[in-house]
Structure formats: C-alpha cells, structure tokens
Amino acid sequence: MNTEKLNITAVQAAQGCLESERALILYFIPIIQRMSKEVWHLLRDESAFEQACYRKVLNAARKYNPAAGRSFRNFVLHKLRGVRSKYLAVPKYRIKLNYLSIEALASKDDEGNETTYEVPDNLAVIDDALIINEKIALLAEDDSRKLAILNAWSNGEYNDSETASFLAKRYGGNSESHRKFINRFRTTCQKALA
C-alpha cells in the first residue's frame, strides 16, 4: 500500500469504516511484530505490548490530520515508538532483571576470611569408567584374548584358573598355557601401569 492510499485509508478508518481499520491493522502487523521481537526479552507480556500497539494504530487514525502534511505511516511509527518507550520505561511492563555476580556469592569461613565461590566445571569431570575403559583398550593392544583377560579383571574375577579355562573354551588350546599367558600378561600390565 503506497503512502497516499494509506493516508486515505486512515481518514476512512477515522470516519468509522471497519474495513479501513482492518486494512490499517493488517498493514502494521509486520512492523509491530518486528518491534515486538526486538524487545520481547524485556517485556513481561509480549502480547499486551502488541495489543497496545494495535490500539495505538487505531487511535492514531482517529487523530490523524492529513492537512498537516505528514504521512500516516510516519505518524503511526512515531506513536509506536512511544508505546515501546512506555513499555520499556514503566516497571510494571518490564521483566525484573536480577543480575547476580560471582563476587556476591562469596562468603566468610569460620575464621572470618572471605572465600570465593567456585563454579563447578561439569565439563571437566571425567567418568571413572571411561578412564578404565581407555586403559583397558590401551593395554589390550587390539588383542581379543588380552581384552577378555582385562575385562575379567575389571569385573573382579581374579582367579587365573577360571579365566584360563574360559579362554581355552573360547579360543581353544590348553588352559595351562592360557594360565601362563595370564601371568606373563599381568606382569606386562603392572610394568605398563607403574
């Protein structure tokens, strides 16, 4: 809608034409929504702000004087900026922002010394199971037999004879040779972890 047509629509809306009022509202909806998106985080009720803007558009149409030589669009934008300023200035429309600093969380210990608040770094906390799994993978060296032994140890199974018989069933061979391998591997692991 061009400026001249918008001015005529405003005059018709001032005379009570409902279709013209509707056309004005439809014209200013994107502008009002853009203004609302700019300040939504500062407002208690974004929809109340938008409603006040729509009412201001209709009130501006009633007060608009085309003989003054001012375009209706500029007249309304001036009024809408006033609504935005009001909503940002009056505390009942704004969200109460409470800024709290880390220094404000400081306290005094038993001896009267000031202690600072330490923010826990949750990203730096590493799960113990993850570390154990990494050590197991490092010691196993992509050998499935070593991995089976390490998994048995990590599960609390320290009986070499049982582990050797399990390995004999799983991988074949003599359980005694697997038991000797377990003993040699234990020594290797102890040296690597020392």
C-alpha positions in Angstrom: 0.0 0.0 0.0 1.5 3.3 -1.0 1.6 6.4 1.2 -1.3 8.2 -0.4 -3.6 5.2 -0.2 -2.5 4.6 3.4 -3.4 8.2 4.2 -6.9 7.8 2.6 -7.4 4.5 4.5 -6.6 6.3 7.7 -9.1 9.0 7.1 -11.8 6.4 6.2 -10.9 4.5 9.4 -11.3 7.7 11.4 -14.8 8.0 9.9 -15.7 4.6 11.3 -15.1 2.3 8.3 -14.4 -1.1 9.8 -12.8 -2.4 6.6 -10.3 0.5 6.6 -9.5 -0.2 10.3 -8.8 -3.8 9.4 -6.6 -2.8 6.4 -4.6 -0.5 8.7 -4.1 -3.2 11.3 -3.0 -5.7 8.5 -0.6 -3.1 7.2 1.1 -2.5 10.5 1.1 -6.1 11.8 4.7 -6.9 10.4 6.0 -3.6 11.8 4.5 -4.2 15.2 5.7 -7.8 15.3 9.2 -6.7 14.3 9.2 -4.2 17.2 7.9 -6.9 19.5 10.7 -9.2 18.5 13.3 -6.6 19.3 12.1 -6.1 22.9 10.4 -9.4 23.8 13.1 -10.4 26.2 12.5 -7.2 28.3 8.7 -7.4 28.5 6.5 -9.3 30.9 3.8 -9.8 28.4 4.7 -9.5 24.7 1.1 -9.9 23.6 0.0 -7.0 25.8 2.6 -4.8 24.1 1.4 -5.9 20.6 -2.2 -5.2 21.6 -1.3 -1.7 22.9 0.4 -1.1 19.5 -2.7 -2.2 17.6 -4.9 0.1 19.7 -2.4 2.9 19.1 -2.7 2.5 15.4 -6.5 2.9 15.6 -6.2 5.9 17.9 -3.7 7.4 15.6 -6.1 7.0 12.7 -8.7 9.0 14.7 -6.2 11.8 15.5 -4.6 11.9 12.1 -4.9 15.2 10.2 -4.0 14.8 6.5 -3.9 18.6 6.2 -0.8 18.7 8.4 1.3 17.3 5.5 2.6 14.3 7.5 2.2 10.8 6.1 0.1 8.5 8.2 2.9 5.8 8.3 5.4 8.2 9.9 2.7 9.4 12.3 2.0 5.9 13.4 5.6 4.9 13.6 6.2 7.8 15.9 3.3 6.7 18.1 4.5 3.1 18.1 8.0 4.2 19.3 6.2 6.0 22.1 4.4 2.8 23.1 7.7 0.9 23.0 9.4 3.5 25.2 6.5 3.4 27.7 6.6 -0.4 27.9 10.4 -0.3 28.4 10.3 2.5 30.9 7.4 1.6 33.2 8.5 -1.2 35.7 5.1 -3.0 35.7 5.5 -3.8 32.0 9.2 -4.9 32.2 10.7 -8.2 33.4 12.6 -7.7 36.6 16.2 -8.4 35.8 18.3 -9.7 38.7 21.9 -9.7 37.9 24.0 -11.6 40.4 27.7 -11.6 40.3 30.1 -14.3 41.4 31.6 -11.9 43.9 28.2 -11.6 45.6 28.2 -15.3 46.3 31.4 -15.0 48.3 31.1 -15.9 52.0 33.2 -15.9 55.1 34.7 -19.0 56.6 34.9 -19.9 60.4 38.0 -17.7 60.8 36.4 -14.7 59.1 38.3 -15.0 55.9 36.4 -14.3 52.7 36.1 -17.3 50.5 35.2 -17.1 46.8 32.5 -19.2 45.2 33.9 -21.8 42.9 31.8 -22.7 39.9 31.9 -26.4 39.3 33.1 -27.3 35.9 30.9 -30.1 34.8 32.7 -30.5 31.5 35.9 -31.3 33.3 34.5 -34.1 35.2 35.5 -37.4 33.6 33.8 -40.6 34.4 36.0 -43.2 36.1 34.5 -45.9 34.0 35.6 -44.1 30.9 39.2 -43.9 32.1 39.2 -47.6 33.0 37.8 -48.5 29.5 40.5 -46.4 27.9 43.2 -48.1 29.9 41.8 -51.5 29.1 41.8 -50.7 25.4 45.4 -49.4 25.6 46.6 -52.4 27.4 44.8 -54.9 25.2 46.5 -53.6 22.0 43.7 -54.9 19.8 44.2 -58.5 21.1 40.9 -60.1 21.9 42.5 -62.6 24.3 44.1 -59.7 26.3 40.8 -57.8 26.2 39.0 -60.8 27.7 41.5 -61.0 30.5 41.3 -57.3 31.2 37.5 -57.4 31.2 37.6 -60.3 33.7 39.9 -58.4 35.9 37.8 -55.2 35.7 34.8 -57.3 36.7 36.6 -58.6 39.8 37.4 -62.1 38.5 41.0 -62.7 39.7 41.0 -66.5 39.6 43.5 -67.2 36.9 42.4 -70.9 36.6 38.8 -69.9 35.8 39.9 -67.2 33.4 42.3 -69.7 31.7 39.6 -72.3 31.3 37.3 -69.6 29.8 40.0 -68.7 27.4 40.6 -72.3 26.5 36.9 -72.8 25.7 36.7 -69.6 23.8 39.9 -69.5 21.8 40.9 -73.2 22.0 44.1 -74.6 23.3 45.3 -75.8 26.7 44.0 -74.0 29.8 47.5 -74.3 31.4 49.1 -72.4 28.5 46.4 -69.7 28.9 47.2 -69.5 32.6 50.9 -68.9 31.9 49.9 -66.3 29.4 47.7 -64.6 32.0 50.7 -64.5 34.5 53.0 -63.0 31.8 50.4 -60.5 30.8 49.8 -59.5 34.4 53.5 -58.7 34.7 53.4 -56.7 31.5 50.4 -54.7 32.7 52.0 -54.0 36.1 55.0 -52.6 34.3 52.9 -50.5 31.9 50.8 -49.0 34.7 53.7 -48.4 37.1 
